[in-house]
């Protein structure tokens, strides 16, 4: 039986500067995640504002487009990006639905063929947020990776700290 070969180990002890960088690395990574999600949400926001699909909203006044906003918040230990609108008709356009007369007997509105009176109207879905997310999910994933890497390396937008 052959004798076991001795193992050689080298012990690496980071210097004080390396220790500080390692101890603060998780803060930089978390900032990279937060910034990456924000940049990704900005990309999705720009895409949603274009309304560039066959089944998408037509821009009349621009108030829905102008009401779109993004935010990034921490929920349950995770960073989450939000894109939405406080416009009262954003959801009906995104998901579709039925609008019924509630405060009067009829809904009254003008069309090219004249004034219409109906008890309800069905709005087809004209999604503009979900398609924007779908169109950009790969780009957002890449932006997130780049942002985390950048912060991990101690850089923001190519500038060393």
C-alpha positions in Angstrom: 0.0 0.0 0.0 1.4 3.4 -1.1 1.8 6.1 1.5 -0.7 8.9 1.3 0.6 12.0 -0.3 0.9 15.0 2.1 -1.5 17.8 1.3 -0.3 21.3 0.9 -2.5 24.2 2.1 -2.0 27.9 1.7 -3.7 30.1 4.2 -5.1 33.4 2.8 -5.9 36.1 5.3 -7.4 39.2 3.6 -5.8 42.5 4.7 -7.9 45.1 6.5 -9.0 46.8 3.2 -10.1 43.5 1.7 -11.9 42.6 4.9 -13.8 45.9 4.9 -14.8 45.4 1.2 -15.9 41.8 1.9 -17.9 42.9 5.0 -19.7 45.6 2.9 -20.2 43.5 -0.2 -23.8 42.5 0.7 -24.7 46.2 1.0 -23.3 46.9 -2.5 -25.1 43.8 -3.9 -28.4 45.0 -2.4 -27.9 48.5 -3.8 -27.1 46.9 -7.2 -30.3 44.9 -7.0 -32.3 48.0 -6.1 -30.7 50.1 -8.8 -31.0 47.3 -11.4 -34.7 46.9 -10.8 -35.2 50.6 -11.0 -33.4 50.9 -14.3 -35.3 47.9 -15.6 -38.6 49.4 -14.6 -37.7 52.6 -16.4 -37.1 50.6 -19.6 -40.6 48.9 -19.1 -42.2 52.3 -18.4 -40.8 53.8 -21.7 -42.1 50.7 -23.6 -45.5 50.9 -22.0 -45.8 54.6 -22.8 -45.3 53.9 -26.5 -48.5 51.9 -26.7 -47.2 50.1 -29.8 -49.4 47.1 -30.3 -52.3 46.2 -32.5 -54.6 45.6 -29.6 -53.3 48.5 -27.5 -54.7 51.8 -26.4 -55.0 54.7 -28.7 -53.7 57.9 -27.3 -56.3 60.6 -27.2 -55.4 63.0 -24.4 -52.3 61.2 -23.0 -53.5 61.4 -19.4 -53.3 57.6 -18.9 -49.8 57.5 -20.4 -48.8 60.5 -18.3 -50.2 58.9 -15.1 -47.8 55.8 -15.4 -45.2 55.7 -12.6 -42.7 53.3 -11.2 -41.4 52.6 -7.7 -39.0 50.1 -6.1 -39.8 48.9 -2.6 -38.6 46.2 -0.2 -41.3 43.7 0.6 -40.6 40.8 2.8 -36.9 41.0 2.4 -37.1 41.2 -1.4 -36.8 44.3 -3.7 -39.8 44.6 -5.9 -40.5 46.9 -8.9 -43.9 48.4 -9.4 -45.4 49.9 -12.6 -48.8 51.3 -12.5 -51.3 54.2 -12.7 -53.7 55.8 -10.3 -55.9 56.6 -13.2 -59.5 55.4 -12.6 -59.6 53.7 -16.0 -56.2 52.1 -16.2 -57.4 48.7 -15.0 -60.4 48.5 -17.3 -58.1 49.1 -20.3 -55.5 46.6 -19.1 -57.9 43.8 -18.2 -61.2 44.7 -19.9 -64.5 44.4 -18.2 -68.1 45.7 -18.1 -69.0 49.2 -17.1 -72.6 49.5 -15.9 -74.7 52.6 -15.2 -74.7 53.1 -11.4 -75.8 56.6 -10.7 -78.2 57.0 -13.6 -80.4 54.7 -15.7 -78.1 55.1 -18.8 -74.5 55.6 -19.7 -74.5 58.4 -22.3 -71.6 59.0 -24.6 -70.9 60.4 -28.1 -69.7 58.4 -31.0 -69.1 59.2 -34.7 -72.6 58.1 -35.4 -74.2 60.2 -32.7 -75.2 60.1 -29.0 -75.6 56.6 -27.5 -77.6 55.6 -24.4 -76.8 52.1 -23.0 -77.2 50.4 -19.6 -73.7 48.9 -19.9 -70.7 48.8 -22.2 -68.1 46.0 -22.5 -64.6 47.2 -22.8 -62.2 44.6 -24.4 -58.8 44.2 -22.9 -56.2 46.5 -24.3 -53.2 45.6 -22.3 -50.3 48.0 -22.3 -48.4 47.1 -19.0 -48.2 43.4 -19.3 -47.0 43.4 -22.9 -44.3 46.0 -22.0 -43.1 43.7 -19.3 -43.1 40.7 -21.6 -41.2 42.6 -24.4 -38.5 43.7 -22.0 -38.0 40.8 -19.5 -34.8 39.6 -21.1 -33.3 43.1 -21.2 -34.4 43.7 -17.6 -32.7 40.5 -16.5 -29.5 41.6 -18.2 -29.7 45.1 -16.7 -30.2 43.6 -13.3 -27.1 41.3 -13.7 -25.0 44.2 -14.9 -26.1 46.4 -12.1 -25.3 43.8 -9.4 -22.0 43.0 -11.0 -21.2 46.7 -11.2 -22.0 47.3 -7.6 -20.2 44.2 -6.5 -17.1 45.5 -8.2 -17.6 48.8 -6.4 -18.5 50.7 -9.6 -21.5 52.8 -10.5 -21.8 53.5 -14.2 -18.2 52.7 -14.8 -16.8 55.1 -12.1 -14.7 53.4 -9.4 -15.3 54.4 -5.8 
